[in-house]
Structures are given as C-alpha cells and as structure tokens.
C-alpha cells in the first residue's frame, strides 16, 4: 500500500476549495433541533418528556446531510483523484519476462511425475497462457547459459523449443545460474519497459548464490519457481534476500503468485514513466453520489432543490455516449473501450473508441492492419506515423511502412525506435524484391506466393529471367528429401548451443 499512498494525488486540486464552501452551506442550512421545554409540575417527568417536541423526536440524519455529502463527492470527483498512469498502447500491458530454465540431469528426477523437467515445462506453458499478450523470453542453462528465444508474444514459438530442451542438448555440464542471470538481464536491458526474471529450477549451486545477493535497485526483480517434491524449498534458495521463491504446486497457486509479482513490477515501472498521463479515477466517486441521490426519493426526504438536482444530474450524465446498453448511463464510449482494451478484447474496443489514436491502436492489436493504417494516416503526430508504420508492416506493405517511420522521424527527430524500424523495413523490402528477381513466385526461397503486392518503385524484377542448369540435376525422392531436413529440435538446439560456445571461445 505504500506505493498507492506515494502516488495518490489530485489532478485538479483547485476543485477542493469547494469542500469548505459545502461545509459552510451545510452548517447554515441544517435545521437546529428545537428545545421547547416548559415546566410541567402537574405531569409526571417521563410523560412530559414524551409529549415534548424536540431533538429526541427529530431525525438525526436530515435530507440536507445527503445533499451536502453528494456535493462533497462531486467536488472530490472534479478534483481528479489519481494513483496510477494510463498505459501506453504501443507497449504490452504485461511486464516482459525472461524464464531461465535449468536443464541438468537432476531435473530429470521422477519424484515429480513424470519428471521435474516435464513439470517445469508444463508450468512455463501455463504461465505463458496466463500472460496472454505479454512478451516472454527463454534461457536454458547448465554449465553454460544460452538464449533459446528472444522476447515474444507468440506461445507457438516457445512450445517446440521447450519440448526440445533436455540435458543431452546442453554442451557443458554444470549449474551456472549466474551466467543465466547475466543473460536474462541483458535481454531485459533492451526492452521498452522494466521486466522480471523467473528461474525454474530444483536447486541452486552455492557458488552462484553471491550473484543473486547483489543489492542493486536498478536490477530487475528475480523470482524462483522451485520444482521439488512437496514444495520443500532448499535452504540456499529460501535464504536469498530480495528473491521470492515459490514452490511448484499441483494447482495454479504458484502461477497466480508469480503473476501478482509481475503485475506489481509493471505498475511500479509505469509510476516512474513521466511520458505516461495519470489516470483520472474521479468517475469512481460518481457511483456513491448517484446512490445518495436515490435517497432523495425516500418518503419524507424529497428535496425542493430543483436547480441543485439538475446540476448534479448533468454532471453525472456521460458526454456523448453512442453505444447501446446500461453502460451508456455511466460510461462514455472511450471509457467502455478502455475496459475492453484492458480485457484484451481489441476488436470490441476498436468499435467502441471514438478517440482516433486509441481506435487505431485497438485495430492494430486486433490484426485489422489496413483499417488501423487509415486511422493513423489522418493524424499529425509522430506517434501516429510510427503506429502507421507498424500497421503497414503488419499488412506487408514494407516500403509504405518504411516511409511512415521516416515521417515519424521528420516530425520528431529524436525517435530511436522509428529510426531502427525504418532501417529494418527498408532491408526487408530490399530482400523481398531481390527474392522476386530470382523467382517469379518466391517458392524456391520459402516465401510463397501469398498475394503480396509491392510498390516496385525501383522498377525491379520487371523483365528478370533465370536460367537454371539442368544437365546435372537429379530429382530427389520424397524419402531423400525428408531425410535431408533436420526436424529434430534437440539436434538443432545442441548445434546452436555449440556454435554459441565457439563464438564465446568456451
């Protein structure tokens, strides 16, 4: 709760000046209890008290109290209370995560059926599914650490790589968790937002404990999912300060706990990002204000403040809601779109948004690239041009995407992401057009004729003819062709890890 109180503030504090005004009006307008006490020597005291008209027979809560409370809530709402920032739609709302998987013979123990390594794989896949839309990278380590997959949102990329990991593909035996930690930090250093590191292991080599005890606030948080029977966390892991260790469970409790920590990491990162706007939560106070207003229709509570009621009703009505349903009474289309966007219902959010920037981002996330590009084209900001470039690339319009990134650079020269993406987009366009020169359909290079169109501004591939020598060509049988393809993911990973070690000189 400390972060909440540190971040809590009012966006428009001048409206708080209405609170003492409301208090003064309440003091003046609230009826005072009457004290009509008379000497009644001929009536018993308890009967005299029952016959008196005074404070004991009056209501303790007056209609004016509810009016002033409602006005106070409206003043607080207008002041704009806020304690979080609006997430950037260009960046995934889930914190990036690097999973470091220990791949050693000890992970093949069968005390966790079918094995510790298999259970670890299942948990990683469950975590990826729970983090839909979040980017995840995979690192495998034994005596050396290797990057298996970069940060990606596609679980289909990670699934076969996970299945191919086993101790036989690791080129060096051992337990160098410190090397895996350094590699995970390198991956997160190039991410747009701070992330976290998750180690999935059964034990930790005491020689590497020192790497996890460095007290550096700038380093990403580290969590450990321990694959051991009965959740008995080893002492060297349980004793690590600043590292949260979670025992592997048969249900989703471990995944929930890890997800909670990742969410906290993302929120803390957003708090420190000055580029993001603060989220106005004043609308939350309109609900209790509306409930209090309903009390005015209680018998004996009807207020004759027609003007005040009209003003309050006007403040509570949404500006220009066009969608159908009860939400229109309380939420604008953009607010409804925000809810759908955060629930990852991007197609619905795109239909709800009236703000063109948010509408374009929702269309982009929904995969409706052509529509998103048209929306961004009508906007004049550098961010809009950058987003248009992303949409053009998604629609395989590489040259148009590169030009959009260059437009973003013209509008905002200090835009590193736009410069990098423009360079990549031009390179892709060059490669694709070169491939088209070599083959009319691109089938030989594995691109495939999938109805792509290009500007062909350079007039390339117009009259290209390729003559292939046929004298020594021999057709491969289907069995020979299949045998020529290495489909064993384990062999691929082992060869790749050996190459990594040769590059490092190890």
C-alpha atoms as one frame of an Amber mdcrd trajectory, in Angstrom:
protein
   0.000   0.000   0.000   2.986   2.298   0.309   3.161   2.809  -3.456  -0.543
   3.743  -3.516  -0.136   6.489  -0.915   3.044   7.739  -2.588   1.307   8.038
  -5.956  -2.067   9.340  -4.785  -2.736  12.969  -5.735  -5.380  15.207  -7.314
  -5.058  16.279 -10.934  -7.220  19.409 -10.422  -6.819  20.328  -6.742  -8.461
  23.725  -7.186 -11.842  21.965  -7.017 -11.075  21.001  -3.426 -11.776  24.630
  -2.500 -15.461  23.767  -2.834 -15.298  21.487   0.201 -15.173  24.270   2.818
 -17.928  26.089   0.900 -20.098  22.974   1.046 -19.343  22.623   4.752 -20.329
  26.223   5.411 -23.598  25.839   3.496 -24.351  22.668   5.437 -23.777  24.463
   8.736 -26.064  27.327   7.736 -28.850  25.313   6.112 -29.125  22.388   8.508
 -32.156  22.786  10.842 -31.364  23.158  14.530 -33.267  20.963  16.999 -35.921
  22.845  18.940 -35.797  22.856  22.722 -39.395  23.608  23.736 -39.121  22.731
  27.387 -41.763  24.031  29.850 -42.306  23.496  33.472 -44.993  20.885  33.930
 -45.371  20.475  37.686 -48.636  18.612  37.360 -47.375  15.996  34.811 -45.013
  13.159  35.550 -41.493  13.816  34.137 -41.468  10.774  31.834 -44.855  11.745
  30.402 -43.784  15.366  29.965 -40.673  14.274  28.066 -42.767  12.062  25.778
 -45.113  14.947  24.994 -42.341  17.414  24.149 -41.428  18.274  20.545 -37.644
  18.438  20.473 -34.388  16.721  19.489 -35.475  13.299  20.701 -38.293  13.137
  18.166 -36.345  14.510  15.219 -34.310  12.557  12.735 -30.597  12.528  13.347
 -29.913  12.396   9.580 -31.545  15.186   7.582 -32.096  15.425   3.824 -29.650
  18.307   3.768 -26.940  15.928   5.013 -27.290  13.705   1.966 -27.241  16.730
  -0.334 -24.024  18.044   1.153 -22.409  14.611   1.119 -23.317  14.226  -2.549
 -21.889  17.670  -3.340 -18.695  16.791  -1.468 -18.287  13.613  -3.514 -18.823
  15.565  -6.712 -16.187  18.107  -5.659 -13.709  15.311  -4.963 -14.562  13.731
  -8.309 -13.998  17.021 -10.150 -10.612  17.337  -8.406  -9.477  14.217 -10.271
  -8.055  11.718  -7.775  -5.378   9.545  -9.371  -2.899   6.917  -8.225  -1.891
   5.170 -11.476  -0.899   6.042 -15.016  -2.644   5.291 -18.303  -0.674   2.503
 -20.022   0.954   3.198 -23.367  -0.965   1.275 -26.064   2.296   0.822 -28.014
   3.689  -1.262 -25.174   2.271  -4.506 -23.858   0.426  -4.049 -20.586   2.109
  -7.139 -19.173   5.683  -6.802 -17.960   8.275  -8.620 -20.096   9.521 -11.818
 -18.516  12.669 -13.858 -19.036  12.321 -17.509 -17.994  15.618 -19.213 -17.137
  15.148 -22.986 -17.156  17.672 -25.265 -15.522  18.403 -28.208 -17.847  20.545
 -30.685 -15.919  20.324 -34.424 -15.091  18.884 -33.574 -11.659  15.854 -32.056
 -13.402  15.049 -35.481 -14.862  14.335 -36.960 -11.434  10.929 -38.674 -11.380
   9.939 -37.638  -7.854   7.617 -35.158  -9.581   5.754 -37.230 -12.161   6.566
 -37.556 -14.970   9.785 -35.653 -14.144  10.889 -32.354 -12.694  11.782 -31.067
 -16.156   8.441 -32.064 -17.659   6.539 -30.459 -14.816   8.638 -27.327 -15.268
   7.754 -27.259 -18.969   4.042 -27.552 -18.185   4.226 -24.720 -15.663   6.065
 -22.453 -18.082   3.433 -23.084 -20.747   0.677 -22.368 -18.201   2.376 -19.133
 -17.257   2.699 -18.073 -20.892  -1.008 -18.787 -21.417  -1.893 -16.745 -18.319
   0.198 -13.845 -19.650  -1.668 -13.575 -22.954  -0.271 -10.568 -24.783   2.831
 -10.391 -22.595   6.292 -10.934 -24.017   8.343 -13.859 -22.748  11.928 -14.885
 -23.482  13.512 -18.269 -22.746  17.025 -19.009 -21.484  18.368 -22.533 -20.861
  21.367 -23.159 -18.670  23.536 -25.938 -17.309  27.308 -25.414 -17.286  26.713
 -22.555 -19.739  23.725 -20.310 -20.449  22.090 -19.976 -23.860  19.377 -17.771
 -25.284  16.700 -20.102 -26.641  14.135 -17.485 -27.722  14.003 -13.676 -27.572
  11.076 -11.744 -26.117   7.972 -12.830 -27.996   4.201 -12.760 -27.545   3.674
 -15.964 -29.541   3.486 -19.109 -27.377   3.704 -21.271 -30.512   7.332 -20.197
 -30.866   8.261 -21.218 -27.335   6.367 -24.515 -27.195   8.547 -26.575 -29.593
  11.722 -25.054 -28.178  10.695 -26.054 -24.674   9.943 -29.587 -25.821  13.386
 -29.872 -27.387  15.276 -28.955 -24.218  16.870 -31.811 -22.296  20.276 -32.343
 -20.644  21.657 -34.023 -23.800  21.449 -30.798 -25.824  23.460 -28.796 -23.285
  27.094 -28.669 -24.408  28.627 -28.253 -20.928  27.529 -29.952 -17.723  27.187
 -27.926 -14.544  24.914 -25.382 -12.834  25.929 -21.856 -13.825  22.837 -19.912
 -12.742  24.917 -16.726 -12.535  25.544 -16.829 -16.302  21.820 -17.289 -16.907
  21.096 -14.308 -14.648  23.505 -12.089 -16.615  21.984 -13.181 -19.923  18.445
 -12.515 -18.660  19.451  -9.029 -17.567  20.938  -8.344 -20.997  17.645  -9.332
 -22.636  15.632  -7.042 -20.362  18.024  -4.130 -20.868  16.804  -3.732 -24.452
  13.095  -3.994 -23.568  10.901  -0.891 -23.649   9.649  -1.417 -20.093  11.190
  -2.960 -16.984  10.513  -6.636 -16.567  11.286  -9.551 -14.307  13.288 -12.778
 -14.312  11.901 -16.187 -13.371  14.210 -19.101 -12.618  12.646 -22.547 -12.906
  14.975 -24.924 -11.091  15.245 -27.591  -8.439  18.302 -26.319  -6.576  20.947
 -23.618  -6.671  24.687 -24.131  -6.688  26.121 -22.439  -3.556  28.900 -20.988
  -5.737  26.329 -18.891  -7.634  24.421 -17.603  -4.604  26.544 -14.438  -4.473
  25.235 -13.354  -7.908  21.679 -13.175  -6.505  22.559 -11.221  -3.364  23.696
  -8.011  -5.066  21.618  -5.142  -3.682  21.043  -3.032  -6.801  17.650  -1.272
  -7.148  18.245  -0.854 -10.889  18.314  -4.595 -11.456  15.076  -6.380 -12.415
  13.335  -8.429  -9.719  14.026 -12.152  -9.613  11.592 -14.920  -8.703  12.195
 -18.651  -8.492   9.780 -21.487  -9.202  11.240 -24.475  -7.395  10.420 -27.905
  -8.844  10.864 -30.129  -5.810   8.507 -32.586  -4.107   6.068 -31.223  -1.509
   7.218 -27.666  -2.170  10.254 -28.014   0.122  12.388 -25.065  -0.951  16.146
 -25.666  -0.475  17.832 -23.604   2.221  20.177 -21.729  -0.138  17.165 -20.523
  -2.154  14.944 -19.737   0.835  17.771 -17.672   2.362  18.120 -15.328  -0.615
  17.087 -11.788   0.289  15.063  -9.918  -2.324  14.248 -13.120  -4.236  10.736
 -14.538  -3.933  10.744 -18.335  -4.073   7.570 -20.245  -4.926   7.217 -23.987
  -4.633   5.703 -25.788  -7.582   2.084 -26.716  -6.831  -0.399 -29.082  -8.412
  -2.862 -26.230  -8.992  -2.432 -22.656 -10.235  -1.447 -21.060  -6.923   2.191
 -20.768  -7.960   1.258 -19.189 -11.300  -1.079 -16.734  -9.562   1.632 -15.665
  -7.139   4.154 -15.123  -9.914   1.612 -13.184 -11.972   0.889 -10.944  -8.980
   4.563 -10.062  -8.672   4.850  -9.334 -12.397   1.811  -7.056 -12.247   3.344
  -5.193  -9.329   6.562  -4.793 -11.307   4.692  -3.363 -14.293   2.718  -0.911
 -12.161   5.869   0.294 -10.409   7.522   0.862 -13.785   4.548   2.855 -15.033
   4.628   5.078 -11.949   8.148   6.204 -12.845   7.428   6.775 -16.540   6.891
  10.514 -16.923   5.781  10.060 -20.550   2.503   8.479 -19.434  -0.530  10.501
 -18.356  -2.139   9.972 -14.972  -5.393   8.031 -14.969  -8.291  10.169 -13.688
 -10.308   7.998 -11.270 -12.833  10.661 -10.332 -15.592   8.750 -12.104 -15.499
   6.161  -9.331 -16.965   8.689  -6.902 -19.982   9.237  -9.138 -21.376   5.844
  -8.139 -21.816   6.610  -4.425 -23.024  10.100  -5.344 -25.694   8.571  -7.585
 -26.721   6.156  -4.815 -27.070   9.008  -2.313 -29.171  10.924  -4.832 -31.587
   7.988  -4.887 -32.290   8.565  -1.183 -33.968  11.844  -2.041 -36.938   9.885
  -3.376 -37.477   8.242   0.003 -40.728   9.280   1.585 -40.220  12.409   3.610
 -36.793  13.093   2.084 -37.819  14.871  -1.119 -35.713  17.985  -1.565 -37.022
  21.115  -3.191 -33.658  21.944  -4.633 -34.616  21.579  -8.278 -31.649  23.577
  -9.534 -29.130  21.593  -7.489 -30.623  18.305  -8.644 -30.466  19.414 -12.278
 -26.793  20.389 -11.942 -25.882  17.085 -10.279 -27.751  15.085 -12.915 -25.958
  16.977 -15.671 -22.558  16.259 -14.112 -23.319  12.552 -13.859 -24.530  12.072
 -17.426 -21.880  10.931 -19.944 -20.907  13.375 -22.627 -21.835  11.733 -25.921
 -22.354   8.022 -25.415 -23.487   6.286 -28.580 -23.229   2.593 -27.670 -26.227
   0.584 -26.543 -26.724  -0.806 -23.036 -26.829   0.328 -19.467 -23.131   1.307
 -19.578 -24.121   4.393 -21.589 -25.734   5.833 -18.499 -22.445   5.923 -16.642
 -19.537   5.405 -19.100 -18.585   7.155 -22.317 -17.675   5.057 -25.387 -13.974
   5.768 -24.794 -14.250   4.559 -21.192 -16.022   1.409 -22.383 -13.306   0.981
 -24.986 -10.632   1.263 -22.299 -12.281  -1.539 -20.343 -12.447  -3.770 -23.409
  -8.829  -2.912 -24.335  -7.568  -3.859 -20.881  -9.518  -7.115 -21.118  -7.685
  -7.764 -24.406 -10.970  -7.618 -26.362  -9.344  -5.484 -29.043 -11.949  -5.915
 -31.788 -14.704  -4.759 -29.447 -12.536  -1.900 -28.193 -11.935  -0.724 -31.763
 -15.688  -0.497 -32.343 -16.235   1.430 -29.097 -13.425   4.004 -29.206 -14.140
   7.450 -30.597 -10.631   8.757 -29.859  -8.786   8.109 -33.152  -5.430   7.280
 -31.543  -6.879   4.648 -29.235  -9.132   3.345 -32.019  -6.112   2.877 -34.250
  -4.179   1.008 -31.560  -7.147  -1.275 -30.916  -7.419  -2.033 -34.639  -3.673
  -2.715 -34.710  -3.893  -5.145 -31.797  -6.933  -6.818 -33.403  -4.936  -7.514
 -36.583  -7.006  -5.163 -38.745  -3.891  -3.545 -40.140  -5.358  -1.810 -43.184
  -8.060  -0.091 -41.130  -5.518   0.895 -38.479  -3.221   2.426 -41.089  -6.089
   4.521 -42.482  -6.873   5.856 -38.988  -3.255   6.762 -38.232  -2.804   8.416
 -41.637  -5.281  11.115 -40.658  -3.302  12.101 -37.552  -0.374  14.507 -37.460
   1.712  13.310 -34.504   4.992  11.414 -34.637   3.488   8.580 -32.608   0.665
   8.265 -35.146   3.156   7.981 -38.016   5.132   5.374 -36.079   1.956   3.374
 -35.441   1.025   3.663 -39.103   4.394   2.132 -39.935   3.659  -0.816 -37.648
   0.287  -1.301 -39.322   1.822  -1.129 -42.820   4.454  -3.698 -41.905   1.758
  -5.951 -40.439  -0.065  -5.663 -43.768   3.198  -6.480 -45.611   3.483  -3.006
 -47.131   7.167  -2.712 -46.344   8.028   0.353 -48.393   4.971   2.222 -47.150
   5.878   1.221 -43.614   9.431   2.481 -44.025   8.151   5.808 -45.335   5.801
   6.095 -42.359   8.708   5.559 -39.946  10.662   8.270 -41.802   7.656  10.573
 -41.449   7.755   9.969 -37.709  11.446  10.947 -37.741  10.634  14.143 -39.652
   8.067  15.074 -37.013  10.272  14.024 -34.094  13.978  13.654 -34.977  14.803
  12.138 -31.560  12.821   8.930 -32.123  15.255   5.976 -31.931  12.577   3.319
 -32.377  11.374   4.936 -35.610  14.940   5.135 -36.966  15.598   1.479 -36.171
  12.306   0.288 -37.639  12.801   2.338 -40.800  16.183   0.679 -41.360  14.689
  -2.780 -40.820  11.700  -2.075 -43.075  13.911  -0.924 -45.964  16.087  -4.016
 -45.529  13.030  -6.280 -45.654  11.736  -4.535 -48.761  15.124  -4.924 -50.423
  15.336  -8.611 -49.550  11.817  -9.386 -50.721  12.292  -7.604 -54.034  15.654
  -9.301 -54.579  13.978 -12.638 -53.987  11.314 -11.776 -56.527  14.022 -11.164
 -59.088  15.291 -14.691 -58.573  11.891 -16.356 -58.705   8.595 -15.135 -60.044
   6.701 -16.635 -57.107   9.373 -16.850 -54.466   8.612 -20.526 -53.843  12.265
 -21.581 -54.073  13.250 -19.313 -51.193  10.383 -20.335 -48.977   8.494 -17.044
 -49.223   5.492 -18.376 -51.085   3.023 -16.640 -53.349   0.518 -15.290 -50.843
  -0.935 -12.413 -52.829   1.598  -9.798 -51.701   1.867  -6.553 -53.685   4.765
  -4.109 -53.770   5.298  -0.588 -54.956   8.199  -1.618 -57.202   9.425   1.963
 -57.105  12.880   0.849 -58.189  11.404  -0.952 -61.252  12.974  -4.182 -60.102
  12.065  -7.626 -61.389  10.260  -6.302 -64.470  11.999  -8.458 -67.096  14.000
 -10.874 -64.967  14.784 -14.289 -66.400  16.658 -17.009 -64.538  18.153 -19.972
 -66.420  18.819 -22.976 -64.211  21.339 -25.616 -65.394  19.627 -28.925 -65.978
  22.492 -31.191 -67.085  23.483 -32.468 -63.652  20.129 -32.026 -61.921  18.665
 -35.156 -60.338  15.279 -35.342 -58.713  15.160 -36.338 -55.051  12.742 -38.989
 -53.937  10.290 -37.979 -51.185  12.203 -40.077 -48.649  15.520 -38.467 -49.591
  14.007 -35.006 -49.396  12.543 -35.662 -45.949  15.824 -37.150 -44.721  17.667
 -34.034 -45.876  15.657 -31.901 -43.439  16.688 -31.958 -39.795  13.390 -31.932
 -37.966  14.809 -32.880 -34.560  14.533 -29.811 -32.375  17.020 -31.254 -29.890
  19.728 -31.586 -32.537  19.037 -28.070 -33.711  19.374 -26.669 -30.204  22.540
 -28.630 -29.474  24.212 -27.417 -32.668  23.149 -23.890 -31.907  24.466 -24.031
 -28.341  27.781 -25.465 -29.559  28.031 -22.591 -32.001  27.327 -20.113 -29.194
  30.180 -21.596 -27.144  32.549 -21.485 -30.089  31.734 -17.805 -30.586  32.486
 -17.151 -26.923  35.655 -19.247 -27.050  34.443 -21.667 -24.374
